[in-house]
Amino acid sequence: METETQGTTFSYMGRNFSNISLDSGAFSECNSDRSGEFPSALSQTKRVLLACASDKSDDVIQQLVSDLESDSIDDQKQAAMELRLLAKNKPENRVKIARAGAIRPLILLISSPDYELQEHGVTAILNLSLCDENKKLLASSGAIRPLVKALKVGTQTAKENAACALLRLSQFEENKSVIGRSGAIPLLVDLLETGNFRGKKDASTALYSLCSIKENKIRAVEAGIMKPLVELMADFDSNMVDKSAFVMSVLVGLPEARAAIVEEGGIPVLVEIIEVGSQRQKEIAVVILLQICDHSVVHRTMVAREGAIPPLVALSQSGTKRAKQKAEALIELLRRPRSSNAASSSDSSD
């Protein structure tokens, strides 16, 4: 997936903590489909791919688009598979296929009761969405709701590729609200919790993008996102600590999110990350705890009792410049007399 910069921004003691952002390692790329190639022995596939390398590529694409509306489901599958591969392997084909009128019939295939046909349709849409020129056309043509449906009832591969396609469409700000209203958020949370490793990665990246707007943050918290986030952050073997922490960081500004983090046992997990995590993990954990503690005396007490101060002191001495600043701010907050700020605590837990 293309990385996006989306900072966690808040102020504490006159300091602006707005420099948490994704770098190239935070989320993996969600490029074209990664669900495997098709048998190279298929003579028709080889013929079409060779033809599309020639001057007759436009004619071949037009014929495949026409076959998408065939009365034969086998012809539809073959055409969708060919278009899926052509859009995957040659970027210029993505524009040609869209201009040839493939988008609407491919969208119809996403709602097919045949799971193989649905999967080809979803993945062809994903591959077309890699082209910026196609993103608005896909959304305006009605791709969002069928993709959400595939996220609910499709094969595992269809769900993963639907999540990637929704991520691509969410890169236009106006689509984020539409995707959220279409019911995608709870389904992405479910994929985050129950999917395989690739599914979890794709879901977390889509949620990170979609939750840049408040209404989707609320939907995510209401869907129970904190449970899988905390569980993944607690499992250092999951390779999901960074991704889950970044998603949590965009949600923690909500009072409901802070309460859910605490309820799901997030404080001990965040303290452990500060103790044994990577530098990036430590930094984002401190930022999350700063927000939790800044809004609640009760939560400050819980963090201090969890033994956070010693690893924070160590981080303030040996971390990066940004990590040192954040660790010092959290230490200062934790050492503040517990009764002095109780009246100003805003979270309902106080």
Stockholm file with secondary structure:
# STOCKHOLM 1.0

chainA/1-350         METETQGTTFSYMGRNFSNISLDSGAFSECNSDRSGEFPSALSQTKRVLLACASDKSDDVIQQLVSDLESDSIDDQKQAAMELRLLAKNKPENRVKIARAGAIRPLILLISSPDYELQEHGVTAILNLSLCDENKKLLASSGAIRPLVKALKVGTQTAKENAACALLRLSQFEENKSVIGRSGAIPLLVDLLETGNFRGKKDASTALYSLCSIKENKIRAVEAGIMKPLVELMADFDSNMVDKSAFVMSVLVGLPEARAAIVEEGGIPVLVEIIEVGSQRQKEIAVVILLQICDHSVVHRTMVAREGAIPPLVALSQSGTKRAKQKAEALIELLRRPRSSNAASSSDSSD
#=GR chainA/1-350 SS CCCCCCCCCEEETTEEECCCCCCTTTSCCCCSCCSCCCCTTCHHHHHHHHHHTSTTHHHHHHHHHHHTTCSCHHHHHHHHHHHHHHHHHCHHHHHHHHHTTCHHHHHHHHTCSCHHHHHHHHHHHHHHHTSHHHHHHHHHTTCHHHHHHHHHHSCHHHHHHHHHHHHHHTTSHHHHHHHHHTTHHHHHHHHHHHSCHHHHHHHHHHHHHHTTSHHHHHHHHHTTTHHHHHHHHHCGGGTCHHHHHHHHHHHTTSHHHHHHHHHTTHHHHHHHHHHHSCHHHHHHHHHHHHHHHHTCHHHHHHHHHTTCHHHHHHHHHHSCHHHHHHHHHHHHHHHSCTTTTGGGCCSTTC
#=GC SS_cons         CCCCCCCCCEEETTEEECCCCCCTTTSCCCCSCCSCCCCTTCHHHHHHHHHHTSTTHHHHHHHHHHHTTCSCHHHHHHHHHHHHHHHHHCHHHHHHHHHTTCHHHHHHHHTCSCHHHHHHHHHHHHHHHTSHHHHHHHHHTTCHHHHHHHHHHSCHHHHHHHHHHHHHHTTSHHHHHHHHHTTHHHHHHHHHHHSCHHHHHHHHHHHHHHTTSHHHHHHHHHTTTHHHHHHHHHCGGGTCHHHHHHHHHHHTTSHHHHHHHHHTTHHHHHHHHHHHSCHHHHHHHHHHHHHHHHTCHHHHHHHHHTTCHHHHHHHHHHSCHHHHHHHHHHHHHHHSCTTTTGGGCCSTTC
//
